[in-house]
Amino acid sequence: MFEARHTMDAPTTTSAGNDGAGGSSWFTSPSNTPVEPAAEHPVVAPGGQQEAPQGHRPASGEARERIRPTEEQGRLQSPAQAPPSGQHAAPGPFAPAAGQPVPPSLQQHVPPQRSAQPGPDASPDAIRIRGTMAEVGPIADKVTSYFYALLFVRHPELRPLFPAAMDTQRDRLLKALLTAAEHIDNTPVLVEYLQNLGRGHRKYGTRAEHYPAVGECLIGALSKYASAIWDPETEAAWVRAYTTMSQVMIDAASADELRAPPWWHAQVVAHDLRTADIAVLTVRPDQPYPFLAGQYTSMETPWWPRVWRHYSFASAPRSDGLLTFHVKAVPAGWVSNALVHRARPGDVIRLGPPVGSMTVDHTKDNGLLCLGGGTGIAPIKALVEDIAERGARRPVEVFYGARTDHDLYDIDTLLRLEQSHPWLSVRAVVDQQAHLQLPDAIRAYGPWAGYDGYLSGPPGMIRNGVHALRDVGIPAHRIRHDSVEELVVVGD
């Protein structure tokens, strides 16, 4: 188990803010790649009482006792672990909330895989774990709701770690399980993914002693809903996998604690309403906040405690330490509407640690082909500033996509940068005016053989953009983009 078996594809990161841009043309998901919504089944029963699960067949006493991360039970060891990175909802601990990054090597396809079928040389544990996920897939909402019901009834002290609304949280748990099942035989990829989860869990107050309780309830839920295939060998496989994976997360959180706080307080110092639903916020952290252009962070407002959403940094690191974000208010978006319509200078928000790999490798001189849609232009602008500050003259081509002229809210800033830097070219692609769709526009302005691709924006734009970049000859390992899966946010 945990042997490298996959050839990885395009690197990804979540960097585009929380646009829900849809519409036609290249912003729209292809008909054969639907965007799936999160589950919408609350854990709390009518009347506000937590619903106690019935008919539960718990994991055996022996198995429960073994779900204790310890040194002796072994750990995942990556032969070449990547250093900690500094990937849109972040609904709570124990899941890759749109708040947790999917590492560059994790996303193998666009769109992401939705199933976990064992390969011909998969390990016995991988086969059993993927078989379990295939069994519970059609009733995933019931499984995850039951898991949280078990957790909150058996361990009510853990309920404050989670947001009040649990619908998105349940969906993220399933995605975490599917991700782990898919990559359980690939040590480097799985370790990187789990390390990011462990570091991200710190801002929720997650501690090492919480993981065994989660493991017990997880196996309890799986054993109930996968009863047709559940047997002692399957349970043992899950115990081994969870014990090992949780230890990786615990170790990552422990190491991160030595070098960074779990969150930063930041005061809003400027609030610029660019359109009726887009605001540019500038904040001042209460202590130094190191990050790289192209990364993003999680953000919590005082109006919605424990509800975190992710936004990209809209500028390169500044000498004054200020941070800038572009936020679009989406329908029923808790955090986005608060930031756009309620936040004012003087308000204090919380920031999680910086994450994401959509950054520039300054040891190379490849050109950059950047596609930004909606508020996804924010990290693209940060990348341009990063290159400009280093005095580089590598060519940068920016395609700024929008549905109408009105949506080009930051075009003036980009055009001023273009006037100051001859190596930069900015082109607006407006759906309602364009005679060429994005893939044709890219072909018209090529060739792009010596360029690296960067994409940030709505899911449909990412999917179509990646296909277009590969069609014009940019190899997958030189394409960095938002995680399509993590852009799927229900209710912001």
N, C-alpha and C positions, 0 to 999 in steps of 0.2 A: 504494500500500500504506500501511497505518497511518492511514487516514482514519476518522473517527468515523462509524459506521454503525448502531449499536445503541441502542435505548432501554433504559436500565438499569432493573432492578427493585429488589427489597428489599435494603437494605444488610445485610451479614452480618459476623459475627466469631465466632471460636471462644472461648467463654467458660464452658463448663459443666463443666469438669473432665473426668473420664474415665468417667463412669457408663456402664455397659452396660445401663441399665435397659430392660427389655422389657415383658413382660406384656401385659395387655389394654388396651382403651379407648384413651385419647389418648396413651399412651406408645408405642403400637405403630405401626410403619410401615404405611400402607395397602397392601393386597395388590398394587396396581398400581404401587407405588414401592418395589421391593425394595432392601435395603441390600446392596451388593456387597462381598464380602470382598477382602482383598489377595491377591496372588499368593503361592504357597507353594512355590517351586522354588529351591533353593539354588544359588548360583554355584559353591561349592567342591565338587569331586568327592569320592567316597568315598576315604578315606585321607588327607584333609586337603590334597590337592594341588589347586591351582587348575586348572580344566579349560581347556585351550587351545582356542580356537575353530578350527574347520576350515571350509574352503570359503569363506573370507571374500573378498568382492570389495571391496577398500578404495576409498575415495574417490580420485579422480584426484589426482596430485601437485599439479596446479594448484589444485584445490579445497582440498586440505589446506593449501596454502601461504596460501590466502586466509582461512582460519579464524583470523585473528589480529586481535583487537580493536585498532583503531588510530583515531586522530583522523581520518585521511583517509578511512576507510571509512564515516564518517557515524555518526550516533547517532539514536536515537529522541528526538524533542523533543516534549514535551507543551505545548500552548499555555497550559495553566494547571496546572502540576504541583502536586500537593498537598504540603504540607510533610511531612517524615518523621514517621511516627507512632511513637510511643514505645516469630493467629487467630491425633487430638490427638497424634499421635506425631510426633516430629521425628527421623526416622531417619538423616539425614545430609545432606551438601551436594548441590547440583545437583538438587534436587527440592523441591516445595512441601510438605515434610513436614508431617504434621499439625502440624508445627512452623512452618509459614510461613503468614502470614495471606493470605486471599483478600480483596482490598480491597472496600469497601462496594459499589462499582458493578459488581463482577465477577459475582456470582451473579445470574443472570437469572431463574431459575425454582426452584421447590421441587417435586421434587428437582432437583439440578443436572443439566445436560445431560450425556449420555454420548457424544455423537457430535459431529462437527464437519463439518456439511454446508455447502458454500459458498452464500452468498446470491446473488441475481440480479446484484448489482453488485459482487461480490467482485473483488479485484485478481488478476492472473494468478498471482502468487506465493502468495496465499492459497489459490487453487484447487488448486495443486499440493501445497501442504503439507497441506491438509485431505484431499486425495485419498490422500496417503501414509498419514495416520493412519487413514483408513477401511480401507485395504488391510491394515494391520498389526493393526488392532483385534482380530480374532478370535484372533490368536496373540501377543497383547501380552506374555504371560509369557515366551515364547521370545525375543522381541525385546529386552526389558529385561534378561533374564539374559545374553543374548549380548553386549549392550552392556557390562555390568559385567565379563564375562569378558575382553572385549577390553581394557577400561580397566586391569584389574588385571594382565594379562599384559604389556601394552605399557608400563604405567606403575606398576610395583609400589610405587613410593614414595607413591602416592596411597591405597593400601589403608588405612593407619592413620587416614585421615580419616573412615572409615565404620565403623558398628557391626559387631560380629561376625556378628550375624544380619541377613541381607540381604533377607528376604522382604518386609517392609513397605516397605523402601527401593525395591525394584523397582516396586511399585505406585505409589508417589509420583512416580517419574520419569514414568510414563505419564500421570498426572494433570497434571503440569506441561506435558507436550507437548500434551495435549488442550486445556488452558487457553490456551496460547499460540496453538495453531492456531485455536481458536474466536474469539479476540479479536485476531488479527494485523492486522486493518484498523482497529482502534480504539485510536488512540495513547494517549489519557489513561488508559484502563483498563489497557492492557498495561504502560505505563510504571510505574504505581503498583504493579502486581503484581510486576514484575521488580525494582523498587527494594526492596520488602519482602524478596524472595528474597535479593538481594545483601547487604542488611544482616544478615539471619539467617544467611547462610553464614559470617560472621566467626567465630562461636563454634566452628566446626569446624576453623578454621585454613586456610580456603580463601584462596588468593591469586590475583592476576590471571593469573599464568602457568599456572594450572591449567586455565583455561577452554579454551584451544586444544586441549589433549589430550582434554578431554571432547567437544568438537565433532567432532574427527576420529573418535572411536570411535562417537559417536552416528550420524554419517552412514554409517559403515561398517556398523553394525547395520541401519539403515533400508534401505540399498542392497541388503543381502542378502535381507531378508524382504519387501521391496516390489519385488522384481526385475521383476515383471510390468508395472509401470508406471514403473519407474525409468529416467530418461534424463538426458542432460546438463542439460536445462532444469530438471528437478526438483532435481537436485543443486545447481545454481546458486541456485535459490530457497531451499533449505535453508541453503546457505552464507551467503547475504545475510541471511536472517532470524536465524540463530544469531549471526553476527558482530555484528549490530546489537543484539540482545537481550543478549548477554553484556557488551557495552560498558556498557549501562545498569546491569547488576548491578555491574560493576566500579566505575563511577562512584559508585553509591550506597554501596558498601562504603567507598570511599576517603573520601567526605564524612563518613560516620558515624564513621570512625576518629578524626576531629578533635574529636569531641564526646562520645564514649562508649566505654567499654571493650567488648571482645567478650563478656565475661561478668563476673558478680559472684560472689564467695564469700559464703556466708551461713551463719551458725551457727544450728542449731536451739536455741531457748531454751524452748520449751514444746511438749508433745505430749499432746493430749487425745483419748483414744479414746472417741468418742461412742457408737458401736455396735461390734459385732464386726468390722465391715469399713469403718468410716468414722472417720477421724481429723482433727482440726483441728490444724494445725501453725503455729507462730509462729516466724519466723526473723529474725535481725538481719544485714543486709548489711554487708560490710566497708567500704563507702563509700556516699555518698548514692545513693538509687535512686528517681529520679523516675518517677511513673506516674499514670494517671488511673483513677478508679473506673469499673469496667466492663471494664477491660483484663485481660490475662492475660500469663503469661510461660512460657518453657520452663525445665525443671528437670532437672538431671542429679545422680544420687546417686553416692557413692564406690563402691558395690557393682556398678554397671553403667556403666562408663566409655563415653562416646560414645553413650549411649542417652538421648535427651531426650524428655520428655513435657511436655504443656502443662496448666497449671492457672490458674484465675482468681484474682485477688486477692479475698479475702473481706471486705475492708473498704476504706474510703476511705483516702487517705494520712493517716498519723498523725504527730503531732509528735515522737514518740520514734523514728521511722524504722523501726519493726518492720513486718513483712509477715505476713499470715495467709492460709492456704490450707486448703480442704476437699478431702480426698483419699479416694476410695473404692477399696478393693482389689478389683480385678476378677480373674476366673479367669485364671491364667497371666500376670497382669500383673507384669512385672519391676519397673518403677519404683513403681507404686502399692502393691504388696505390701511393697516395701522401706520406703516411706515410712510405711505404716500399721503394719506389724508389726516392723520392724527399727530404724527411726530412733529416736534418743533425744536428749534435750538434750545439747549438746556436739558432736554430729555436724555436719560441714560439707558443704554441698551447693553446687552451682553454679547460678546463674540467668542466663538469657539476657536480652536487652533486653525491655522491655514493649512489647506490640503490641495491636492491636484497636481497633475503632471503635464498640463498643457503649457509648458514653459519652453524657453528658447535655449538650445545648446550653443553657448557662445564660443565653444572650441571649434565650431564649424562655420563655414561661410555660405551655406546653401541659402538660396532665396526663400522667402516665405510667401505662400499663397494663402491668404486669410479670407474666410467666408464668415460674415457675421450677420445674423438676422435678429431684428427687434433689439431687446436689451442685451442680446448676445454680442453686440458690438463692444460692450464694456471691456471684456478681457482682451479683445483684439486691439483696442486703443492702448491698453496697458502694455501689450507686446511691442507696439510701435514705439511707445515712449521708452521702453527698456532698450531697444536697439539704438534709438537716437542718443540716449544718455551715455552709451558706451562708445559713441563716435564711429560706429560701424557704418559701412556703405553697402551692405548687402541689400539686394533688391527686395522690396516688400510690396506685394500687390494685394489690395484690400477690395473685396466686393461686399458692399453694404446693402443687404436685402431688406425690403419693406413692402408692405401691401399697398401703401399710399405714400404720397410725398409727406403727408403729415406725420407719418411714422418715422421719418428720417430725423429724429429729434436731436441727434448729435452730429449731423453731417457738417455743420460749420466748423466744429472743432477739428474734425478729420481733414477738412480742406485747408485749414490753417497749417496743420502739420505737413500737408503735402506741399504747400508753398515754401515751407522752411527746409524741406529735405528732398533733394532731387531724386533720391533713390526710392521714394515712396510714391505709389500711384493709388488713387482712391476712385472707385467706380460705384455708383448707386444703381441697383437693380430693383426697379419698382414694378410690382406685379401688374398694376393697372395700366402701366405705360410700356412695359418692355415688349419689344418685338421678338426678342430672344429670351427663352427661359434660361435659368442658371446654367445647366449643363452645356447648352449651346454657347452661352456667353463665355464660359471658361475655355471652350475649344476655340472660339473666335480670337481670343487674346493670347493664346499660347505661343510657343510651346512651354511646357512646365517641367521638363525632365530634371532640371537642376533645382527644383523647389521642394520644400516641405509643406504639407498641407495642414492648416489649422481651421477648425470649424467650431462655431459656437452659436447656438440659437435653438429654435423649436425642434421637436423630434423629427417632423417631416423634412425640414431643411437639412438636418444632420444626415438622415438616411439617403436622401437624394444627392446631397453634396458629396458624401463618401463614394457613392457609386460613380459620380461624375469625375472625381479626382482619380479614381482607379482606372476609369476609362481613358483618361488622358495620360496614363503612364506613371503616375506617382505610386510607388509601392506601398503596401499596407503599413509597413513598419515606420513609414515617414508621414503618416497621417495621424494627427492628434485631434480629438474632438470630445464633445460632451458625451457623457453616458446617456444613450437614448433611454435606457430603462429608468434612470434616476430622474429624468425630466418629466416622467409621468406622475403628476401630482394631483390628487383629488382634493379640492377645497383649499389648496395652498397650505 
